Amino acid sequence: MSYIPTFVFFFLSAIMGLVMYAYFEGCDPLKAGQISKPDQMIPLLVIKVFQTVPGMAGVFASAVISGALRYF
C-alpha cells in the first residue's frame, strides 16, 4: 500500500527534473552565479517561471513549509 505514494513522489521528482533540464538548457545558473548551491534550483525555477504572477512565489514557499510541518 505504501508503494503508490512512493511511486508518485519519485515520478513527480523525475518530472520536475526534466522540466528544470528543459528550462535551463544551455544556461547553468550555478556556473552563472545566479545561485550558490544546487539546492536552490527549484526555487529559482519557480521565481523565473511565475515572475509575472503576483504572489506565486509566496504560495510555493507556504506549500513547502506546510508540507514540512507535518514531520516536526
Residue pairs with C-beta under 8 A, 6 or more apart in sequence:
16 42
19 45
20 41
20 42
20 45
23 45
23 48
23 49
24 41
24 45
29 35
29 41
29 44
30 36
30 37
30 38
30 41
34 44
35 41
35 44
43 57
43 60
46 56
46 57
46 60
47 57
50 56
50 57
50 60
